[in-house]
């Protein structure tokens, strides 16, 4: 699975990296691991309601919102 980051996501990751490079690295690693093995043990849930096509991946205190 290929990962495509939106401009907003890149901007937010840069802001996180300025404050805490370790956390930014953990977020990127978690996304890469999920992309490589979507059926793995990542903390991923499908959102409810009008956002039912969107998923969230929890990485520490952060929630990464993505589709597919």
C-alpha positions in Angstrom: 0.0 0.0 0.0 1.4 3.4 -1.0 1.3 6.3 1.5 0.3 9.7 0.2 0.5 12.6 2.7 -1.6 15.7 2.3 0.0 19.1 2.5 -1.7 19.7 5.9 -0.4 16.3 7.2 3.2 17.2 6.2 2.9 20.6 7.8 1.6 19.1 11.0 4.3 16.5 11.1 6.9 19.2 10.7 5.4 21.0 13.7 5.4 17.9 15.8 9.0 17.2 14.8 10.1 20.7 15.9 8.8 19.9 19.4 9.4 16.2 19.6 11.4 14.3 16.9 10.9 11.0 18.6 7.1 11.3 18.5 7.1 12.3 14.8 9.3 9.3 14.1 6.9 7.0 16.0 4.0 8.4 13.9 5.7 7.8 10.6 6.8 4.3 11.7 3.3 3.4 12.8 1.9 4.5 9.4 4.5 2.5 7.5 3.9 -0.6 9.6 0.1 -0.3 9.1 0.6 0.2 5.3 2.8 -2.9 5.2 0.5 -5.0 7.3 -3.1 -3.6 7.6 -4.3 -6.7 9.4 -1.6 -6.4 12.1 -2.1 -5.3 15.7 -2.2 -1.5 15.1 -4.7 0.5 17.1 -6.9 1.3 14.2 -10.7 2.0 14.3 -13.2 3.1 11.7 -14.9 6.3 12.5 -18.7 6.4 12.8 -21.3 8.6 11.3 -20.7 10.6 8.1 -17.0 9.8 8.5 -17.5 6.0 8.1 -14.9 5.7 5.3 -12.2 7.3 7.5 -10.0 5.4 9.9 -7.9 6.6 12.8 -4.6 5.2 14.0 -3.6 6.0 17.6 0.0 6.7 18.2 0.6 7.8 21.8 -1.4 11.0 22.4 -1.9 11.5 18.7 -4.7 10.3 16.4 -3.7 10.0 12.7 -6.8 10.2 10.5 -6.6 8.5 7.1 -8.6 6.7 4.4 -8.2 3.2 3.0 
